[in-house]
Amino acid sequence: MGIENLWDRLEPETRQWLVENPGCRILPRTVVASIAKATGTELEQDRHGESTLSPGDCDFIRRAAELQDAKSHTSS
C-alpha cells in the first residue's frame, strides 16, 4: 500500500485515527474508504471491505504516533 507515500494526502481525521490506533493491522472499511476518497488510490480489500497493512506501513504509523506523542509532551 505504501501509507507513507499517501500520508500527506490523507484527511487530518484519517491520520489521527491511524496514529490513535498504531497497532491496528487491518483497516476498517470506513478508513479504507476515506483513504480512497482523499488519495484516489484503491487499496486491496478483502470481502468485508477491509485492508491489511504491511509491516512497513505499521512501522511508519507507529513512528508517526510516537512523533505526535513527543510533540504533545513538549508543548505541554
C-alpha positions as CSV (number, residue, x, y, z in Angstrom):
1,M,0.0,0.0,0.0
2,G,2.7,2.5,0.9
3,I,0.8,4.5,3.5
4,E,3.9,6.7,3.9
5,N,3.5,7.8,0.3
6,L,-0.2,8.6,0.8
7,W,0.2,10.3,4.3
8,D,0.3,13.9,3.2
9,R,-2.8,13.5,1.1
10,L,-4.9,12.0,3.9
11,E,-7.5,14.0,5.7
12,P,-6.4,15.0,9.2
13,E,-9.1,12.9,10.7
14,T,-7.8,9.8,8.9
15,R,-4.2,10.5,10.0
16,Q,-5.5,11.0,13.6
17,W,-7.3,7.7,13.5
18,L,-4.2,5.9,12.3
19,V,-1.9,7.4,15.0
20,E,-4.5,6.7,17.7
21,N,-4.6,3.0,16.5
22,P,-0.9,2.3,15.7
23,G,-1.3,-1.5,16.5
24,C,-4.1,-2.0,14.0
25,R,-3.1,-4.3,11.2
26,I,-6.4,-4.4,9.5
27,L,-8.0,-1.2,8.4
28,P,-11.8,-0.9,8.8
29,R,-13.7,-0.2,5.6
30,T,-14.6,3.3,6.7
31,V,-10.9,4.1,6.9
32,V,-10.2,2.4,3.6
33,A,-13.0,4.5,2.0
34,S,-11.6,7.7,3.4
35,I,-8.1,6.9,2.1
36,A,-9.5,6.1,-1.3
37,K,-11.6,9.3,-1.3
38,A,-8.6,11.5,-0.3
39,T,-6.0,10.0,-2.5
40,G,-7.8,8.3,-5.4
41,T,-5.9,5.2,-4.5
42,E,-7.9,2.0,-4.4
43,L,-6.5,-0.3,-1.7
44,E,-6.6,-4.1,-1.9
45,Q,-9.7,-5.1,0.1
46,D,-11.0,-8.4,1.4
47,R,-14.6,-9.4,1.0
48,H,-15.6,-7.2,4.0
49,G,-14.0,-4.1,2.5
50,E,-11.1,-4.1,4.9
51,S,-7.4,-3.8,4.0
52,T,-4.4,-5.3,5.7
53,L,-1.4,-3.1,6.4
54,S,2.1,-4.2,5.5
55,P,4.8,-4.4,8.2
56,G,6.4,-1.3,6.7
57,D,3.0,0.6,6.9
58,C,2.7,-0.4,10.5
59,D,6.2,0.8,11.3
60,F,5.5,4.1,9.7
61,I,2.3,4.6,11.6
62,R,4.0,3.7,14.9
63,R,6.7,6.3,14.1
64,A,4.1,8.9,13.3
65,A,2.3,8.1,16.6
66,E,5.5,8.4,18.5
67,L,6.3,11.7,16.9
68,Q,2.9,13.1,17.6
69,D,3.1,11.9,21.2
70,A,6.6,13.6,21.6
71,K,5.2,16.8,20.2
72,S,2.3,16.8,22.5
73,H,4.6,16.3,25.6
74,T,6.9,19.1,24.6
75,S,4.1,21.6,24.0
76,S,2.5,20.9,27.5
